[in-house]
Amino acid sequence: MSLTGLASSEILRVASPSLNERSLDILTRHAIDFGPKYSLTAENSRQFMTEVVKKASPEEEKQYDSSNALQSLVKYIPTESTTLYVAAMSAKDALNATISFFTPTFSYWFFAFLTPVLFLMIYVAKRRAKDLATFPQLRDFPWWKVVASIIAFLVWGLAVPSNPYSTTPLQGAAFAFSAVFVSTLLTLIEGVIEPKNRPK
């Protein structure tokens, strides 16, 4: 999953109840307008629309199903920053010739720090697109996803060939295995420390 996917799942986790409530209010108003034609009271209209919204909403459990092995492997790969990092490593000689401090080590740490910045920019943009406050309350801030995206980049960045910390094929293989292991672990930890629903 990309940082964009992580941002979307965070908005669904935190804001889904308020978005559903807004949809319910709009639908109920329309149902009440048509209610008399079908002999529905305002209360019956609201109950009916509550069921409609509930059935139309994504199943939150699917967002947090850690038993899906493929999902657990790919969920925390920050594809936006990893893609940029792979491109930078492919052009490392040209970049270093042009910008002397742009070494493989600098590149690795630069994109590690860029990862949470990209996540937060995407997250804020998605909140604004849903007419939510630009920044959530401190208790609703996606702390886990920010930290997990940094950890995920750090391990996946080491799985990229020619990274600054891999000097032998054995180290490269170890880093690749570590990336898969840590991605799975991050998904399992999320199920333990991050609540599924909006905090009360």
Rosetta constraint file for C-alpha pairs under 8 A:
AtomPair CA 1 CA 5 HARMONIC 5.65 0.50
AtomPair CA 1 CA 6 HARMONIC 6.94 0.50
AtomPair CA 1 CA 71 HARMONIC 7.91 0.50
AtomPair CA 1 CA 74 HARMONIC 5.32 0.50
AtomPair CA 1 CA 75 HARMONIC 4.32 0.50
AtomPair CA 1 CA 76 HARMONIC 6.01 0.50
AtomPair CA 1 CA 77 HARMONIC 5.86 0.50
AtomPair CA 1 CA 78 HARMONIC 6.97 0.50
AtomPair CA 1 CA 79 HARMONIC 7.12 0.50
AtomPair CA 2 CA 6 HARMONIC 6.39 0.50
AtomPair CA 2 CA 75 HARMONIC 7.28 0.50
AtomPair CA 2 CA 76 HARMONIC 7.18 0.50
AtomPair CA 2 CA 77 HARMONIC 6.19 0.50
AtomPair CA 2 CA 78 HARMONIC 5.00 0.50
AtomPair CA 2 CA 79 HARMONIC 4.87 0.50
AtomPair CA 2 CA 80 HARMONIC 6.47 0.50
AtomPair CA 3 CA 7 HARMONIC 6.13 0.50
AtomPair CA 3 CA 76 HARMONIC 7.94 0.50
AtomPair CA 3 CA 77 HARMONIC 7.87 0.50
AtomPair CA 3 CA 78 HARMONIC 5.29 0.50
AtomPair CA 3 CA 79 HARMONIC 6.77 0.50
AtomPair CA 3 CA 80 HARMONIC 6.66 0.50
AtomPair CA 3 CA 118 HARMONIC 7.52 0.50
AtomPair CA 3 CA 119 HARMONIC 5.43 0.50
AtomPair CA 3 CA 122 HARMONIC 7.50 0.50
AtomPair CA 3 CA 149 HARMONIC 7.63 0.50
AtomPair CA 4 CA 8 HARMONIC 6.23 0.50
AtomPair CA 4 CA 119 HARMONIC 7.07 0.50
AtomPair CA 4 CA 122 HARMONIC 6.15 0.50
AtomPair CA 4 CA 123 HARMONIC 7.44 0.50
AtomPair CA 5 CA 9 HARMONIC 6.17 0.50
AtomPair CA 6 CA 10 HARMONIC 6.16 0.50
AtomPair CA 6 CA 75 HARMONIC 7.71 0.50
AtomPair CA 6 CA 76 HARMONIC 7.77 0.50
AtomPair CA 6 CA 119 HARMONIC 7.96 0.50
AtomPair CA 6 CA 145 HARMONIC 7.12 0.50
AtomPair CA 7 CA 11 HARMONIC 6.31 0.50
AtomPair CA 7 CA 119 HARMONIC 6.80 0.50
AtomPair CA 7 CA 120 HARMONIC 7.95 0.50
AtomPair CA 7 CA 122 HARMONIC 6.57 0.50
AtomPair CA 7 CA 123 HARMONIC 4.84 0.50
AtomPair CA 7 CA 126 HARMONIC 7.40 0.50
AtomPair CA 8 CA 12 HARMONIC 6.21 0.50
AtomPair CA 8 CA 123 HARMONIC 7.32 0.50
AtomPair CA 8 CA 126 HARMONIC 7.17 0.50
AtomPair CA 9 CA 13 HARMONIC 6.06 0.50
AtomPair CA 9 CA 63 HARMONIC 7.06 0.50
AtomPair CA 10 CA 14 HARMONIC 6.11 0.50
AtomPair CA 10 CA 142 HARMONIC 6.86 0.50
AtomPair CA 10 CA 145 HARMONIC 7.98 0.50
AtomPair CA 11 CA 15 HARMONIC 5.32 0.50
AtomPair CA 11 CA 16 HARMONIC 6.95 0.50
AtomPair CA 11 CA 123 HARMONIC 7.80 0.50
AtomPair CA 11 CA 126 HARMONIC 7.81 0.50
AtomPair CA 11 CA 127 HARMONIC 7.02 0.50
AtomPair CA 12 CA 16 HARMONIC 4.83 0.50
AtomPair CA 13 CA 60 HARMONIC 7.57 0.50
AtomPair CA 13 CA 196 HARMONIC 6.11 0.50
AtomPair CA 13 CA 197 HARMONIC 5.58 0.50
AtomPair CA 13 CA 198 HARMONIC 6.20 0.50
AtomPair CA 14 CA 140 HARMONIC 6.83 0.50
AtomPair CA 14 CA 197 HARMONIC 6.32 0.50
AtomPair CA 14 CA 198 HARMONIC 4.47 0.50
AtomPair CA 14 CA 199 HARMONIC 7.53 0.50
AtomPair CA 15 CA 19 HARMONIC 6.16 0.50
AtomPair CA 15 CA 198 HARMONIC 6.85 0.50
AtomPair CA 16 CA 20 HARMONIC 5.96 0.50
AtomPair CA 16 CA 198 HARMONIC 7.92 0.50
AtomPair CA 17 CA 21 HARMONIC 6.11 0.50
AtomPair CA 17 CA 198 HARMONIC 7.45 0.50
AtomPair CA 18 CA 22 HARMONIC 6.24 0.50
AtomPair CA 19 CA 23 HARMONIC 6.31 0.50
AtomPair CA 20 CA 24 HARMONIC 5.99 0.50
AtomPair CA 20 CA 53 HARMONIC 6.75 0.50
AtomPair CA 20 CA 57 HARMONIC 7.74 0.50
AtomPair CA 21 CA 25 HARMONIC 6.18 0.50
AtomPair CA 22 CA 26 HARMONIC 6.42 0.50
AtomPair CA 23 CA 27 HARMONIC 6.13 0.50
AtomPair CA 23 CA 53 HARMONIC 7.43 0.50
AtomPair CA 24 CA 28 HARMONIC 5.88 0.50
AtomPair CA 24 CA 46 HARMONIC 7.77 0.50
AtomPair CA 24 CA 49 HARMONIC 6.35 0.50
AtomPair CA 24 CA 50 HARMONIC 6.37 0.50
AtomPair CA 24 CA 53 HARMONIC 6.51 0.50
AtomPair CA 25 CA 29 HARMONIC 6.23 0.50
AtomPair CA 26 CA 30 HARMONIC 6.56 0.50
AtomPair CA 27 CA 31 HARMONIC 6.09 0.50
AtomPair CA 27 CA 49 HARMONIC 6.45 0.50
AtomPair CA 28 CA 32 HARMONIC 6.00 0.50
AtomPair CA 28 CA 42 HARMONIC 7.99 0.50
AtomPair CA 28 CA 45 HARMONIC 6.15 0.50
AtomPair CA 28 CA 46 HARMONIC 5.29 0.50
AtomPair CA 28 CA 49 HARMONIC 6.08 0.50
AtomPair CA 29 CA 33 HARMONIC 6.41 0.50
AtomPair CA 30 CA 34 HARMONIC 6.54 0.50
AtomPair CA 31 CA 35 HARMONIC 5.64 0.50
AtomPair CA 31 CA 42 HARMONIC 7.98 0.50
AtomPair CA 31 CA 45 HARMONIC 5.64 0.50
AtomPair CA 31 CA 46 HARMONIC 7.66 0.50
AtomPair CA 31 CA 49 HARMONIC 7.70 0.50
AtomPair CA 32 CA 36 HARMONIC 7.45 0.50
AtomPair CA 32 CA 40 HARMONIC 7.68 0.50
AtomPair CA 32 CA 41 HARMONIC 7.30 0.50
AtomPair CA 32 CA 42 HARMONIC 5.50 0.50
AtomPair CA 32 CA 45 HARMONIC 6.04 0.50
AtomPair CA 34 CA 38 HARMONIC 7.04 0.50
AtomPair CA 35 CA 39 HARMONIC 5.87 0.50
AtomPair CA 35 CA 40 HARMONIC 4.50 0.50
AtomPair CA 35 CA 41 HARMONIC 6.30 0.50
AtomPair CA 35 CA 42 HARMONIC 7.19 0.50
AtomPair CA 35 CA 45 HARMONIC 6.74 0.50
AtomPair CA 36 CA 40 HARMONIC 5.73 0.50
AtomPair CA 36 CA 41 HARMONIC 7.18 0.50
AtomPair CA 40 CA 44 HARMONIC 5.84 0.50
AtomPair CA 40 CA 45 HARMONIC 6.17 0.50
AtomPair CA 41 CA 45 HARMONIC 6.16 0.50
AtomPair CA 42 CA 46 HARMONIC 6.28 0.50
AtomPair CA 43 CA 47 HARMONIC 6.24 0.50
AtomPair CA 44 CA 48 HARMONIC 6.10 0.50
AtomPair CA 45 CA 49 HARMONIC 6.16 0.50
AtomPair CA 46 CA 50 HARMONIC 6.01 0.50
AtomPair CA 47 CA 51 HARMONIC 6.49 0.50
AtomPair CA 48 CA 52 HARMONIC 6.44 0.50
AtomPair CA 49 CA 53 HARMONIC 6.14 0.50
AtomPair CA 50 CA 54 HARMONIC 6.09 0.50
AtomPair CA 51 CA 55 HARMONIC 6.15 0.50
AtomPair CA 52 CA 56 HARMONIC 6.12 0.50
AtomPair CA 53 CA 57 HARMONIC 6.01 0.50
AtomPair CA 59 CA 63 HARMONIC 7.45 0.50
AtomPair CA 60 CA 64 HARMONIC 6.99 0.50
AtomPair CA 60 CA 196 HARMONIC 7.46 0.50
AtomPair CA 61 CA 65 HARMONIC 6.04 0.50
AtomPair CA 64 CA 191 HARMONIC 6.57 0.50
AtomPair CA 64 CA 196 HARMONIC 7.46 0.50
AtomPair CA 66 CA 71 HARMONIC 7.49 0.50
AtomPair CA 66 CA 72 HARMONIC 6.18 0.50
AtomPair CA 66 CA 187 HARMONIC 6.37 0.50
AtomPair CA 66 CA 188 HARMONIC 6.19 0.50
AtomPair CA 66 CA 191 HARMONIC 7.23 0.50
AtomPair CA 67 CA 72 HARMONIC 7.72 0.50
AtomPair CA 68 CA 72 HARMONIC 6.31 0.50
AtomPair CA 69 CA 73 HARMONIC 6.39 0.50
AtomPair CA 69 CA 184 HARMONIC 7.94 0.50
AtomPair CA 70 CA 74 HARMONIC 6.37 0.50
AtomPair CA 71 CA 75 HARMONIC 5.48 0.50
AtomPair CA 72 CA 76 HARMONIC 7.74 0.50
AtomPair CA 72 CA 183 HARMONIC 6.48 0.50
AtomPair CA 72 CA 184 HARMONIC 4.93 0.50
AtomPair CA 72 CA 187 HARMONIC 5.52 0.50
AtomPair CA 72 CA 188 HARMONIC 7.85 0.50
AtomPair CA 73 CA 77 HARMONIC 7.95 0.50
AtomPair CA 73 CA 180 HARMONIC 6.14 0.50
AtomPair CA 73 CA 183 HARMONIC 5.35 0.50
AtomPair CA 73 CA 184 HARMONIC 5.35 0.50
AtomPair CA 74 CA 183 HARMONIC 7.03 0.50
AtomPair CA 75 CA 183 HARMONIC 7.30 0.50
AtomPair CA 75 CA 187 HARMONIC 7.25 0.50
AtomPair CA 76 CA 148 HARMONIC 7.07 0.50
AtomPair CA 76 CA 149 HARMONIC 6.21 0.50
AtomPair CA 76 CA 152 HARMONIC 5.89 0.50
AtomPair CA 76 CA 183 HARMONIC 5.94 0.50
AtomPair CA 76 CA 186 HARMONIC 7.34 0.50
AtomPair CA 76 CA 187 HARMONIC 7.56 0.50
AtomPair CA 77 CA 82 HARMONIC 7.76 0.50
AtomPair CA 77 CA 149 HARMONIC 7.42 0.50
AtomPair CA 77 CA 152 HARMONIC 5.97 0.50
AtomPair CA 77 CA 153 HARMONIC 6.86 0.50
AtomPair CA 77 CA 156 HARMONIC 7.19 0.50
AtomPair CA 77 CA 183 HARMONIC 7.36 0.50
AtomPair CA 78 CA 82 HARMONIC 5.97 0.50
AtomPair CA 78 CA 115 HARMONIC 7.26 0.50
AtomPair CA 78 CA 149 HARMONIC 6.23 0.50
AtomPair CA 78 CA 152 HARMONIC 6.85 0.50
AtomPair CA 78 CA 153 HARMONIC 6.18 0.50
AtomPair CA 79 CA 83 HARMONIC 5.69 0.50
AtomPair CA 80 CA 84 HARMONIC 6.52 0.50
AtomPair CA 80 CA 115 HARMONIC 8.00 0.50
AtomPair CA 80 CA 118 HARMONIC 8.00 0.50
AtomPair CA 81 CA 85 HARMONIC 6.06 0.50
AtomPair CA 81 CA 111 HARMONIC 6.17 0.50
AtomPair CA 81 CA 112 HARMONIC 7.88 0.50
AtomPair CA 81 CA 114 HARMONIC 7.11 0.50
AtomPair CA 81 CA 115 HARMONIC 5.67 0.50
AtomPair CA 81 CA 118 HARMONIC 7.71 0.50
AtomPair CA 81 CA 153 HARMONIC 7.64 0.50
AtomPair CA 82 CA 86 HARMONIC 6.09 0.50
AtomPair CA 82 CA 111 HARMONIC 7.72 0.50
AtomPair CA 82 CA 153 HARMONIC 6.77 0.50
AtomPair CA 82 CA 156 HARMONIC 7.52 0.50
AtomPair CA 82 CA 157 HARMONIC 6.76 0.50
AtomPair CA 83 CA 87 HARMONIC 6.26 0.50
AtomPair CA 84 CA 88 HARMONIC 6.15 0.50
AtomPair CA 84 CA 111 HARMONIC 7.83 0.50
AtomPair CA 85 CA 89 HARMONIC 6.11 0.50
AtomPair CA 85 CA 107 HARMONIC 7.08 0.50
AtomPair CA 85 CA 108 HARMONIC 7.09 0.50
AtomPair CA 85 CA 111 HARMONIC 6.35 0.50
AtomPair CA 85 CA 157 HARMONIC 7.56 0.50
AtomPair CA 86 CA 90 HARMONIC 6.16 0.50
AtomPair CA 86 CA 160 HARMONIC 6.98 0.50
AtomPair CA 87 CA 91 HARMONIC 6.38 0.50
AtomPair CA 88 CA 92 HARMONIC 5.71 0.50
AtomPair CA 88 CA 95 HARMONIC 7.61 0.50
AtomPair CA 88 CA 107 HARMONIC 7.19 0.50
AtomPair CA 89 CA 104 HARMONIC 6.77 0.50
AtomPair CA 89 CA 107 HARMONIC 7.67 0.50
AtomPair CA 89 CA 162 HARMONIC 7.21 0.50
AtomPair CA 89 CA 163 HARMONIC 7.47 0.50
AtomPair CA 91 CA 95 HARMONIC 6.03 0.50
AtomPair CA 92 CA 96 HARMONIC 5.86 0.50
AtomPair CA 92 CA 102 HARMONIC 7.65 0.50
AtomPair CA 92 CA 103 HARMONIC 7.02 0.50
AtomPair CA 92 CA 104 HARMONIC 6.74 0.50
AtomPair CA 93 CA 97 HARMONIC 6.11 0.50
AtomPair CA 94 CA 98 HARMONIC 6.27 0.50
AtomPair CA 95 CA 99 HARMONIC 5.68 0.50
AtomPair CA 95 CA 100 HARMONIC 7.66 0.50
AtomPair CA 95 CA 102 HARMONIC 6.31 0.50
AtomPair CA 96 CA 100 HARMONIC 4.87 0.50
AtomPair CA 96 CA 101 HARMONIC 6.69 0.50
AtomPair CA 96 CA 102 HARMONIC 5.11 0.50
AtomPair CA 96 CA 103 HARMONIC 5.91 0.50
AtomPair CA 101 CA 106 HARMONIC 7.13 0.50
AtomPair CA 102 CA 106 HARMONIC 5.74 0.50
AtomPair CA 102 CA 107 HARMONIC 6.15 0.50
AtomPair CA 103 CA 107 HARMONIC 6.05 0.50
AtomPair CA 104 CA 108 HARMONIC 6.12 0.50
AtomPair CA 104 CA 163 HARMONIC 6.56 0.50
AtomPair CA 104 CA 164 HARMONIC 5.46 0.50
AtomPair CA 105 CA 109 HARMONIC 6.44 0.50
AtomPair CA 105 CA 163 HARMONIC 7.74 0.50
AtomPair CA 105 CA 164 HARMONIC 5.37 0.50
AtomPair CA 106 CA 110 HARMONIC 5.84 0.50
AtomPair CA 107 CA 111 HARMONIC 6.21 0.50
AtomPair CA 108 CA 112 HARMONIC 6.26 0.50
AtomPair CA 108 CA 157 HARMONIC 6.88 0.50
AtomPair CA 108 CA 163 HARMONIC 7.52 0.50
AtomPair CA 108 CA 164 HARMONIC 7.58 0.50
AtomPair CA 109 CA 113 HARMONIC 6.26 0.50
AtomPair CA 110 CA 114 HARMONIC 6.13 0.50
AtomPair CA 111 CA 115 HARMONIC 6.01 0.50
AtomPair CA 112 CA 116 HARMONIC 7.83 0.50
AtomPair CA 112 CA 150 HARMONIC 6.10 0.50
AtomPair CA 112 CA 153 HARMONIC 6.09 0.50
AtomPair CA 112 CA 154 HARMONIC 6.29 0.50
AtomPair CA 113 CA 117 HARMONIC 7.11 0.50
AtomPair CA 113 CA 150 HARMONIC 7.45 0.50
AtomPair CA 114 CA 118 HARMONIC 6.12 0.50
AtomPair CA 115 CA 119 HARMONIC 6.26 0.50
AtomPair CA 115 CA 149 HARMONIC 6.77 0.50
AtomPair CA 115 CA 150 HARMONIC 6.21 0.50
AtomPair CA 115 CA 153 HARMONIC 7.26 0.50
AtomPair CA 116 CA 120 HARMONIC 6.07 0.50
AtomPair CA 116 CA 146 HARMONIC 5.54 0.50
AtomPair CA 116 CA 147 HARMONIC 7.74 0.50
AtomPair CA 116 CA 149 HARMONIC 6.65 0.50
AtomPair CA 116 CA 150 HARMONIC 6.38 0.50
AtomPair CA 117 CA 121 HARMONIC 6.20 0.50
AtomPair CA 118 CA 122 HARMONIC 6.20 0.50
AtomPair CA 119 CA 123 HARMONIC 6.00 0.50
AtomPair CA 119 CA 146 HARMONIC 7.12 0.50
AtomPair CA 119 CA 149 HARMONIC 7.98 0.50
AtomPair CA 120 CA 124 HARMONIC 6.00 0.50
AtomPair CA 120 CA 146 HARMONIC 7.83 0.50
AtomPair CA 121 CA 125 HARMONIC 6.18 0.50
AtomPair CA 122 CA 126 HARMONIC 6.17 0.50
AtomPair CA 123 CA 127 HARMONIC 6.22 0.50
AtomPair CA 124 CA 128 HARMONIC 6.22 0.50
AtomPair CA 124 CA 134 HARMONIC 5.67 0.50
AtomPair CA 124 CA 135 HARMONIC 6.58 0.50
AtomPair CA 125 CA 129 HARMONIC 6.20 0.50
AtomPair CA 125 CA 134 HARMONIC 7.76 0.50
AtomPair CA 126 CA 130 HARMONIC 6.42 0.50
AtomPair CA 127 CA 131 HARMONIC 6.44 0.50
AtomPair CA 127 CA 132 HARMONIC 5.14 0.50
AtomPair CA 127 CA 133 HARMONIC 6.73 0.50
AtomPair CA 127 CA 134 HARMONIC 6.05 0.50
AtomPair CA 127 CA 135 HARMONIC 7.83 0.50
AtomPair CA 128 CA 132 HARMONIC 5.49 0.50
AtomPair CA 128 CA 133 HARMONIC 6.64 0.50
AtomPair CA 128 CA 134 HARMONIC 5.66 0.50
AtomPair CA 135 CA 141 HARMONIC 7.89 0.50
AtomPair CA 136 CA 140 HARMONIC 5.75 0.50
AtomPair CA 136 CA 141 HARMONIC 5.73 0.50
AtomPair CA 137 CA 141 HARMONIC 6.25 0.50
AtomPair CA 139 CA 199 HARMONIC 7.72 0.50
AtomPair CA 140 CA 198 HARMONIC 7.63 0.50
AtomPair CA 140 CA 199 HARMONIC 7.18 0.50
AtomPair CA 142 CA 146 HARMONIC 6.35 0.50
AtomPair CA 143 CA 147 HARMONIC 6.29 0.50
AtomPair CA 144 CA 148 HARMONIC 5.88 0.50
AtomPair CA 144 CA 190 HARMONIC 7.50 0.50
AtomPair CA 144 CA 194 HARMONIC 7.24 0.50
AtomPair CA 145 CA 149 HARMONIC 5.87 0.50
AtomPair CA 146 CA 150 HARMONIC 6.50 0.50
AtomPair CA 147 CA 151 HARMONIC 6.33 0.50
AtomPair CA 148 CA 152 HARMONIC 5.94 0.50
AtomPair CA 148 CA 186 HARMONIC 6.68 0.50
AtomPair CA 149 CA 153 HARMONIC 6.16 0.50
AtomPair CA 150 CA 154 HARMONIC 6.22 0.50
AtomPair CA 151 CA 155 HARMONIC 6.41 0.50
AtomPair CA 152 CA 156 HARMONIC 5.99 0.50
AtomPair CA 152 CA 179 HARMONIC 7.48 0.50
AtomPair CA 152 CA 182 HARMONIC 7.30 0.50
AtomPair CA 152 CA 183 HARMONIC 6.56 0.50
AtomPair CA 153 CA 157 HARMONIC 5.53 0.50
AtomPair CA 154 CA 158 HARMONIC 6.56 0.50
AtomPair CA 155 CA 159 HARMONIC 6.74 0.50
AtomPair CA 155 CA 175 HARMONIC 7.06 0.50
AtomPair CA 155 CA 178 HARMONIC 6.84 0.50
AtomPair CA 155 CA 179 HARMONIC 5.04 0.50
AtomPair CA 155 CA 182 HARMONIC 7.41 0.50
AtomPair CA 156 CA 160 HARMONIC 6.84 0.50
AtomPair CA 156 CA 175 HARMONIC 7.92 0.50
AtomPair CA 156 CA 176 HARMONIC 7.38 0.50
AtomPair CA 156 CA 179 HARMONIC 5.28 0.50
AtomPair CA 157 CA 163 HARMONIC 7.09 0.50
AtomPair CA 158 CA 163 HARMONIC 5.87 0.50
AtomPair CA 158 CA 164 HARMONIC 7.97 0.50
AtomPair CA 158 CA 165 HARMONIC 7.00 0.50
AtomPair CA 158 CA 166 HARMONIC 7.15 0.50
AtomPair CA 158 CA 172 HARMONIC 7.59 0.50
AtomPair CA 158 CA 175 HARMONIC 5.78 0.50
AtomPair CA 158 CA 176 HARMONIC 7.35 0.50
AtomPair CA 158 CA 179 HARMONIC 7.90 0.50
AtomPair CA 159 CA 163 HARMONIC 7.53 0.50
AtomPair CA 159 CA 172 HARMONIC 6.32 0.50
AtomPair CA 159 CA 173 HARMONIC 7.77 0.50
AtomPair CA 159 CA 175 HARMONIC 5.20 0.50
AtomPair CA 159 CA 176 HARMONIC 4.61 0.50
AtomPair CA 159 CA 179 HARMONIC 6.73 0.50
AtomPair CA 161 CA 166 HARMONIC 7.85 0.50
AtomPair CA 161 CA 172 HARMONIC 7.20 0.50
AtomPair CA 162 CA 166 HARMONIC 6.83 0.50
AtomPair CA 166 CA 171 HARMONIC 5.57 0.50
AtomPair CA 166 CA 172 HARMONIC 5.67 0.50
AtomPair CA 167 CA 171 HARMONIC 6.72 0.50
AtomPair CA 167 CA 172 HARMONIC 7.63 0.50
AtomPair CA 168 CA 172 HARMONIC 6.43 0.50
AtomPair CA 169 CA 173 HARMONIC 6.23 0.50
AtomPair CA 170 CA 174 HARMONIC 6.18 0.50
AtomPair CA 171 CA 175 HARMONIC 6.09 0.50
AtomPair CA 172 CA 176 HARMONIC 6.20 0.50
AtomPair CA 173 CA 177 HARMONIC 6.25 0.50
AtomPair CA 174 CA 178 HARMONIC 6.09 0.50
AtomPair CA 175 CA 179 HARMONIC 6.17 0.50
AtomPair CA 176 CA 180 HARMONIC 6.63 0.50
AtomPair CA 177 CA 181 HARMONIC 6.20 0.50
AtomPair CA 178 CA 182 HARMONIC 5.88 0.50
AtomPair CA 179 CA 183 HARMONIC 6.08 0.50
AtomPair CA 180 CA 184 HARMONIC 6.41 0.50
AtomPair CA 181 CA 185 HARMONIC 6.21 0.50
AtomPair CA 182 CA 186 HARMONIC 6.02 0.50
AtomPair CA 183 CA 187 HARMONIC 6.54 0.50
AtomPair CA 184 CA 188 HARMONIC 6.44 0.50
AtomPair CA 185 CA 189 HARMONIC 6.10 0.50
AtomPair CA 186 CA 190 HARMONIC 6.12 0.50
AtomPair CA 187 CA 191 HARMONIC 6.62 0.50
AtomPair CA 188 CA 192 HARMONIC 6.84 0.50
AtomPair CA 189 CA 193 HARMONIC 6.23 0.50
AtomPair CA 190 CA 194 HARMONIC 5.31 0.50
AtomPair CA 191 CA 195 HARMONIC 7.53 0.50
AtomPair CA 195 CA 199 HARMONIC 7.29 0.50
